[in-house]
Amino acid sequence: MHAKYAEKGLSILGFPSNQFGRQEPGTNSQIKEFAKSYNAHFDMFSKIDVNGPTAHPLWKWLKQQPNGRGFLGNGIKWNFTKFLIDRQGQVVKRYSPMQDPSVVEADLAKYL
């Protein structure tokens, strides 16, 4: 999706977190190399917390937005929770970790 829509303005930002079953135990550089092995060539940031008192401020903000709230509460339930943010910086939709990225892609046309 990144390669397909980057020229139209899509930016995908990855934020690894080890808060879910300790699935991200590696260093930041190890995580980035692992992602590249799956052709993930989008921006990958340093490992952060997304829940709890040490949650990164960006994630606290995302979860507080009207369209950023989860169905069963605001906590991030698992890795691969996705947020769609428009060009004005507004959260327009939150996607569960179980939703395939193709669901996000279907919504992109309205915002690119």
N, C-alpha and C positions, 0 to 999 in steps of 0.2 A: 504494500500500500504506500509505503514511504517513497519508493522509487517511482511509482505510478503517478502520484499526486504532488510531489515536492515542488515542481515547477508551477503548480497552480496555487501554492501557498500553504500546503499541509506541512506541519512540523509534528513529528512524533517524538515525545520525550519519555525516556525510560528511567524509572526510579526503583532500583532493586531494594528489597527489604528482606531481612532474615527473620521477620516476625511470624512467618507462616511455615510451621513444620521445619524450620531451620534449612530451608531450601536454598539459601544464598550464603553459605558459610565462607566462600572465598573472599579474596581481596577484591578491591574495585577493579584492578587490572585483570584479574582472573575472570571476573564476571563479564567484563567487556569482551575479552577474547572468546569466551564461551558463546556470548550472544552473536558475535561475528561469524562463528561457525554455523549459525542458522541464518546467515545473510541478514542479520539485524544491523543495518548500517545507519540507524537513526541515532540521535543524541542519547547517550546513556550517562546518567549522572552517578554520583557516589551513593553508596548504600545508605539508606535512611530508615528511620522509624516512621510509620504512617498512622499508628494508633498509640493511644496512651499519653501520659504526660510528657514524653520525650518526642512526640510526633513533630515532624518538620512543619514549620508554619504554613507552607504552601498546602500541605495536606489537611491541616486544620481548617484552612480557608475553603478548600474545595468541598469538604464535607459539610460546611455550614451554608453553602449556597443553596437557594431554593431547588435548583435542578441537580444539585450534587448530593442530595440526601439519598440514603439507601432505603430500600423497601422495608427492611427489618432493622432499622436503626442506622446511624451514621457511620459506625465503625466499618473499616475495610475488612471484609471477611476472608479474603485470600488474595494471593498474587494475581496479577492480570486484571484487576479492576481497572476500568478505563473511563476517562472523562473526555467529552467533546467540548471544546471551548471555541467560541466564535472569534472573529477578528477584533471585536471590541473587548475581548477578555472576559466574556460572560460564559459561565458554565451552562451549556444548553442540554446536556444529557449525561447521565451516568450509566455505565454498562456493567453488568455483573461479570465476574471472572469466567463464568460458564458461557457467556455469549461470545460467539466466534467474531473475530475482527470483521468478517464480511457484513455483520449487522451494522457495525460502525460505518463501513464503507457505503452502505446503502443510504445513510444519512448525510454523507459528506457533500453531495451536490448542492444542498441548500446553503452551505456555508463557505464554499470555496469561490 
